[in-house]
Amino acid sequence: MLLNERSTDEGTLVSVCDPDVLGETFEDGPVSLTVEADFYDGEQVGEEAVVESLAQCAVANIVGTESVALAVEHGFVEEENVLDIEGTRHAQLLRMG
């Protein structure tokens, strides 16, 4: 998975995606999601690093079947809040202070 962490005034912003969706655009009716390299490209890491990052972030954007499944499996995102968009999955995490 590709992991990117950024510091913001509100805390750490994390983006995680499966490598195969980087640069792709997914559309479903009025919903369009482009997995921009500027935002999602980062270090290729394993599951443990992603879980550690999601555990400490304030906000996360997660794209791809494997990445979203990991977030659901570890309780960061509830399955009913995951979007399926043209063959991929997308979830967001916002931790309220």
Phi, psi and omega per residue, in radians:
M1 nan 2.646 3.098
L2 -1.723 2.242 -3.071
L3 -2.146 2.286 3.084
N4 -2.302 2.246 3.116
E5 -2.091 2.385 3.106
R6 -2.335 2.476 3.040
S7 -1.530 2.330 3.067
T8 -2.258 3.009 3.096
D9 -1.090 -0.453 -3.115
E10 -1.608 -0.064 -3.110
G11 2.199 -2.899 -3.094
T12 -1.402 2.279 3.061
L13 -1.810 2.174 -3.103
V14 -2.027 2.389 2.960
S15 -2.148 2.366 -3.128
V16 -2.340 2.369 3.035
C17 -2.614 2.764 2.993
D18 -1.254 2.434 -3.114
P19 -0.994 -0.561 -3.070
D20 -1.288 -0.191 3.126
V21 -1.759 -0.143 -3.132
L22 -1.037 2.227 3.141
G23 1.497 -0.090 -3.114
E24 -1.529 2.722 3.025
T25 -2.081 2.317 -3.139
F26 -2.094 2.389 -3.113
E27 -2.322 2.503 3.067
D28 -2.572 1.660 -3.080
G29 1.068 -2.189 -3.094
P30 -1.361 -0.146 -3.092
V31 -1.614 2.226 3.100
S32 -2.305 2.354 3.139
L33 -2.304 2.072 3.044
T34 -1.898 2.191 -3.115
V35 -1.541 1.433 -3.043
E36 -1.186 2.298 3.109
A37 -1.073 -0.632 3.138
D38 -1.021 -0.535 -3.078
F39 -1.732 -0.748 -2.982
Y40 -1.683 -0.424 -3.069
D41 -1.184 2.384 -3.123
G42 -2.868 -2.709 -3.118
E43 -1.342 2.376 3.064
Q44 -1.368 2.100 -3.045
V45 -2.342 2.954 3.092
G46 -1.628 -3.124 -3.073
E47 -1.025 -0.723 -3.076
E48 -1.058 -0.743 3.139
A49 -1.144 -0.677 3.116
V50 -1.142 -0.792 -3.141
V51 -1.071 -0.764 3.114
E52 -1.068 -0.745 -3.132
S53 -1.159 -0.784 3.131
L54 -1.135 -0.546 -3.138
A55 -1.196 -0.409 -3.046
Q56 -1.930 -0.099 -3.040
C57 -1.441 2.838 3.027
A58 -1.622 -0.635 -3.099
V59 -2.456 2.477 3.061
A60 -2.477 2.508 2.995
N61 -2.066 2.226 -2.992
I62 -2.274 2.212 -3.111
V63 -2.335 2.408 3.069
G64 1.993 2.595 -3.065
T65 -1.029 -0.853 -3.100
E66 -1.171 -0.801 -3.104
S67 -1.111 -0.793 3.140
V68 -1.169 -0.707 3.121
A69 -1.038 -0.692 3.120
L70 -1.132 -0.747 3.119
A71 -1.107 -0.687 3.107
V72 -1.191 -0.814 -3.107
E73 -0.990 -0.635 -3.099
H74 -1.668 0.144 3.009
G75 1.397 0.254 3.111
F76 -1.392 -0.494 -3.099
V77 -2.369 2.442 3.061
E78 -1.547 2.413 -3.072
E79 -0.906 -0.673 -3.099
E80 -1.215 -0.187 3.120
N81 -1.730 0.086 -3.130
V82 -1.544 2.357 3.073
L83 -1.661 2.388 2.979
D84 -1.806 2.060 -3.088
I85 -2.209 1.872 3.041
E86 0.758 0.935 3.012
G87 1.602 -0.003 3.028
T88 -2.292 3.031 -3.099
R89 -2.109 2.594 -3.116
H90 -2.454 2.387 3.084
A91 -2.504 2.677 3.052
Q92 -2.195 2.574 3.120
L93 -2.193 2.254 3.059
L94 -2.310 2.041 -3.125
R95 -1.671 2.092 -3.126
M96 -1.560 2.270 -3.006
G97 -1.072 nan nan
